[in-house]
Amino acid sequence: MSTAGFILSRTDSGAASRWLGPGPSWGGVIPGLGSVELRYGNAVGRGDSFAQFSVTGEGLPQGVFSGIRFGRAPLPARARVRVGEHNGTLSRRRSGLSRDGRALRVGLAGRAYRYRRGQDKRVTELLRQGIVVRVTRDDWSRPVTLDVRTEGRVDAVDLSLALLLQGVYTRHLAQGGRWFSLPGRILNRMPDIF
């Protein structure tokens, strides 16, 4: 399957607080695969300190990513990822200095992926041998649209994983974001003693 590109738009009002209230959701149509919806929620069976992001669609395998809650988004810490019937594994080098060095490595369905920040912080890339799925947000912190472009023979599992990772807090995958988000990520893991 080959999809050159498509755009997903916010389906909620966008009036909710950034840290409180329901998370944003996006939806749209993928050429050849039908409609798709991306949504934040509470991680089922994992307690209040975990969040999840899910992808559902007509022609896409359902995807769920859950991890430690950071605001409303899951962190890739103590994370679980599932696309269709495949459970994934996650790893990354915290000491990496380049975009590739800090990339999130995902093993899923016998495939090896790298998920990294683009040159611009609004851009993320999911890479696998012979394919690239590039997602550009119109705004980094409060995106209204997600512009998805593909290169190579991308299939439904690749697209589902790329869309699923859009809901994960990954600011620390860039060197500058690593230092900016460090205090919040440390405090986020401390018990509620205040």
KOLVOZA-280780 format. One record per residue: x negated, y negated, z of N, C-alpha, C in turn; residue in one letter. Coordinates in steps of 0.05 Angstrom, whole numbers, plus 32768, in hexadecimal, padded with zeros to 4 digits. Atoms other than C-alpha are relative to their C-alpha. Example, Ala and Ser with C-alpha at 12.3 -4.5 7.8 and 13.67 -1.06 7.14 Angstrom:
residues 2
7FEE801880007F0A805A809C7FEE7FE88000a801080187FFF7EEF8015808F800F7FEA800Es
***
This chain:
residues 194
7FEF801880008000800080007FEE7FE78000m800F801980007FE87FBA7FF280137FE98003s7FF080187FFD80077F7B800D7FED7FE98000t8012801680027FE57F3B7FF980027FED8018a7FFD80127FE980037F118031801D7FFB8006g7FE580077FF880407EFB80577FFE7FEE8019f800080137FE980547EC9808D801680098013i7FEC7FFB7FEB80777ED780CF80057FE6800Fl7FF980197FF3809C7E9F80F3800C8006801Cs7FF47FFD7FE580B27E94813B801E80037FFDr7FE47FFB800180F77EAE8148800E7FF68019t7FF4800B7FE881027E8F818D80007FE27FFDd7FFE801D800181107E46819D7FE57FF28004s801A800C7FFA80C97E3981B580017FEC8016g7FFD80147FEB80E47E0E81EE7FF6800A801Ba80077FF57FE680CE7E3D82267FE47FF68008a801A80077FF580937E2C82527FEA80137FF5s80167FF0800A804F7E45823B7FFA80178012r80077FEB7FED80447E6E827B8018800D800Dw7FE87FF57FF4808B7E7A8293801580057FEBl7FEA7FFB801380C97E9382727FF980157FECg80057FEB801480CF7EC382387FEA7FF77FECp80158006801380957EC88208800B7FFB7FE4g7FF78004801B80997EB381C08003801A7FF1p7FFE7FE9801180AD7EE4818A7FFE7FF67FE3s80038007801D809F7EE5813F800E80157FF0w7FF37FED801280C37F0681067FFD7FF77FE3g80028006801C80C47F0A80BB8003801A7FF0g7FFE7FE9801380C27F39807F7FE580057FF4v80197FF8800D80857F5F80678008800D7FE5i7FF97FF5801A80897F6C801C7FFA801E7FFEp80037FE3800380947FB6801080058010801Ag7FFC7FF27FE7809E7FC6805A80197FF7800Fl7FE880097FF380DA7F9D806F7FFB7FED8017g800280137FEA80E77F7480AD7FEE800A8017s80127FFA7FEA80B97F7080E980057FEC8016v7FFD80117FEA80BE7F53812F7FEA80048014e80167FFF7FEC80877F428162800B7FF38019l7FF3800A7FE8809B7F3881AB7FEF80078019r800C7FFC7FE6807D7F2F81F18015800D8013y7FEF7FF47FEC80997F55822D7FF1800A8018g800D7FF47FE9808B7F77826F7FF7801C7FF8n800A7FE5800780617FB6826A80118015800Fa7FEE7FEB7FF580907FF182757FF080148010v800D7FEC7FEF807B801C82B07FE57FF9800Ag801B80077FF7803C7FF482C080007FEB8015r7FFF80147FEB80537FC182F480007FE47FF6g7FFE801C800780597F7682F67FE67FF37FF7d8019800D8007800F7F6882EC7FF780087FE4s80067FF9801C80117F8582A580157FF57FEDf7FEE800A8015802E7F6782667FFD80117FE7a80027FF28019803B7F84822280097FEF7FE8q7FF8800D801980427F6E81DA800780177FEDf7FF77FEA801180687F9881A780067FF67FE4s7FFA8004801C80727F9D815C801480157FF8v7FEC7FED800B80B07FBC813D80077FF77FE4t7FF98006801B80C47FC080F5800B80187FF1g7FF47FEB801080E87FE780C07FEB80147FF5e80137FEE800D80AB8002809C7FE58001800Fg801980007FF080767FF880D3800480148017l7FFE7FF17FE780668029810A80027FED8018p7FFD80117FE8807B800C814D7FE57FFF800Fq801980047FF180407FEF817480057FF3801Ag7FFE800C7FE580397FDF81BE7FE47FFD800Bv801980057FF37FFD7FBF81E080067FF6801Cf7FFC800A7FE57FFD7FB8822C7FE57FFE800Es801880057FF17FC87F9D825A80057FED8017g7FFD80127FE97FBC7F728297800C7FE57FF6i7FF2801880087FE97F3582947FEE7FE78003r800D801A7FFF7FCA7EF1828480147FEC7FF5f7FE98010800980037EC08282801680147FF7g7FED7FEC800A80347EE782577FF380147FEDr800E7FEF80137FFF7F08822B7FF08016800Ea80127FEB7FF47FDB7F4A82397FE37FFA7FF9p801D800180057F8F7F4982407FF8801C7FF5l800B7FE680087F667F80821F7FF1800D8017p800C7FF47FE87F557F97826680158014800Ba7FEE7FEB7FF77F727FD98280801780037FECr7FEC800180157F967FD9823E8008801C7FF5a7FF67FE9800F7FC0800D821A800B7FF67FE6r7FF68008801A7FCD800981D0800C80197FF2v7FF37FEA800E7FFD803581A8800D7FF57FE7r7FF48006801A80108031815F800C80197FF5v7FF37FE780098043806481487FFB80158015g80067FEB7FED802F80A681677FE380018008e801C80017FFA7FE68091816D7FF97FEF8018h800B80107FEA7FC6807B81AE7FE47FF67FF8n801A800B80077F8A804D81A67FED7FFD8017g801480067FEC7F4A804081CB7FF47FE47FFAt800A801B80027F2C7FFB81D87FE47FFE800Dl801A80067FF37EE57FE481E67FF57FE67FF4s800E8018800A7EBA7FA681DE7FE77FFC8010r801880077FF37E757F8D81EE80037FE4800Cr7FFC801A7FF47E7C7F5582207FE87FED7FFCr8019801080037E347F3E82147FFB7FF87FE3s80058006801C7E3B7F3781C87FFF7FE27FFCg8004801D80057E247EF481AD800E7FF77FE6l7FF48007801A7E427EF68166801E80088001s7FE47FF980027E8B7EFD81508002801E7FFEr7FFF7FE280027E7D7F46813D7FF8800D801Ad80097FF47FE77E587F52817E80157FFF8016g7FEB80037FEC7E947F3A81A8801A800C7FF7r7FE77FF5800B7EC87F5C817C800C80168011a7FF27FEB7FF37EFC7F89819B7FFF80187FEDl80017FE880107EF17FD08182801880128007r7FE87FF07FFC7F2F7FFA81797FFE801A7FF0v7FFF7FE6800D7F328044816A801D80097FFFg7FE47FF980037F768059814E800480117FE8l7FF97FEE80167F8F809281237FE880097FF1a80197FF7800D7F4880A981157FF17FEB7FF1g800C8017800D7F34806480FD7FF27FEE8014r800F80137FEF7F028032811880057FE47FF6a7FFA801C80077F187FE981197FEE7FED8011y800C80167FF07EF77FA8812F80147FE97FFDr7FEE801780007F237F6D81437FF07FE9800By801180167FF97EFF7F2B8145800C7FE57FF9r7FF8801B80067F087EE081447FF47FF87FE5r800B800A80197F007EBD81027FEE7FE88005g801080187FFD7ED67E7F80F5800F7FEA800Fq7FEE80137FF37F117E55810C800F800F8016d7FF37FF17FEB7F317E67814F801D80077FFBk7FE57FF980077F757E6A812D8001801A7FEFr80027FE980127F5D7EA581027FF58018800Fv800A7FE67FF67F557EEE81177FFF80137FE9t80047FEC80167F3E7F2980ED7FFF801C800Ce80017FE37FF97F4B7F7380F37FF1800D7FE9l80117FF480157F157F9980CD7FFE801E8004l80057FE480017F0F7FE180B97FF180057FE6r800F7FFB80197EE48001808380127FFB7FE8q7FF1800680197EFE7FE2804280187FEE8002g7FE880117FFE7F367FB7805F7FFA7FE98014i7FFF80167FED7F407F748081801C7FF68002v7FE6800D7FFC7F807F59809F7FFA7FE68010v8007801B7FF57F787F0E80AD801A7FF28007r7FE8800E7FF67FAC7EE980D77FF87FE48008v8006801C7FFA7FAC7E9D80D980197FF4800Et7FEA800E7FF27FD77E78810C80007FE37FF8r7FFE801C80077FF07E3380FC7FF57FEE8017d800A800E7FE87FDD7E1D81447FF580168012d800C7FEB7FF07FAE7E428172801080078019w7FF37FFA7FE67FD47E3B81B4801E80067FFEs7FE37FFC8003801D7E38819D800780047FE3r7FFB7FFD801C80227E568158801E80037FF9p7FE57FFD800B80637E4F8131800080147FEAv80027FED8016804C7E7780F57FE680108002t80187FEF8002801C7EB180EB7FFE80077FE2l80057FFA801C7FFF7EB580A47FEE80187FFEd800F7FE780017FE87EFC80967FF780057FE3v800C7FFA801B7FB97F0B805B7FF0801A8003r800E7FE77FFF7F9C7F4E804A7FED80037FE8t80137FF980157F617F6880217FFC801E8002e80047FE380007F597FB1800C801A800F8001g7FE87FEF7FFF7F897FEB8011800A8003801Dr7FF580027FE57FAD7FD88051801980118002v7FE77FF17FFC7FE28008806C80107FF68018d7FEE80097FEB801A8002809F7FF38001801Ba800E7FFE7FE67FEE801880DA7FED7FE88003v801280187FFF7FBB7FE180C980107FE78006d7FF080187FFC7FF17FAC80C5800C7FFF801Cl7FF47FFF7FE580137FC381057FEC7FF98015s801580067FEC7FD27FC1812C7FF77FE37FFFl8008801C80037FBE7F7D811080157FED800Ca7FEA80107FF580027F60812380018004801El7FFF7FFA7FE380007F8281677FEA7FF0800Fl8016800E7FF37FBD7F62817880047FE28001l7FFA801D7FFF7FDA7F1C816B800B7FF8801Bq7FF480077FE77FFD7F1F81AE7FED80048018g80147FFA7FEB7FBE7F3281D67FF07FE78005v801180177FF97F977EFC81FB7FE380077FF9y801B7FF980097F547EFD81D67FEE7FE87FFDt8010801880027F387EB881E07FE280068007r801B7FF97FF87EFB7ED882017FF0800F7FEBh800F7FF380157EE87EFA81C07FED7FED7FF1l80128014800B7EC67EB981AB7FEE7FF78017a801380087FEB7E887EA181D1800A7FE88011q7FF580187FF17EA77E5D81E4801880078010g7FE87FF77FF27EE97E7D81F77FF980118018g80087FEF7FEA7EC47EAE82237FFC7FEF8019r800680117FE97EAB7E76825180187FF08008w7FE880107FF97EEB7E4D824D80148010800Ff7FEB7FEF7FF47F187E8782617FF6800F8019s800B7FF07FEA7EEA7EA68295800D7FFA801Cl7FF480057FE57F057E8282D4801D800B8002p7FE47FF67FFF7F4D7E9282C28002801E8000g7FFF7FE380017F3E7EDB82B27FF7800C801Br80097FF77FE67F197EE382F580167FFC8014i7FEB80057FED7F507EC2831D801980117FFBl7FE97FF080087F847EEA82F77FFF801C800Cn80047FE57FF67F677F2B831280008001801Fr800080007FE37F677F15835B801D8005800Am7FE57FFC7FF67FA17F2B8386800E7FE68008p7FF080187FF87FD87EF983967FFD7FFB801Dd800480067FE37FBE7EDE83D880097FE48007i7FF8801C7FFB7FD77E9783D1801D7FFE8005f
***
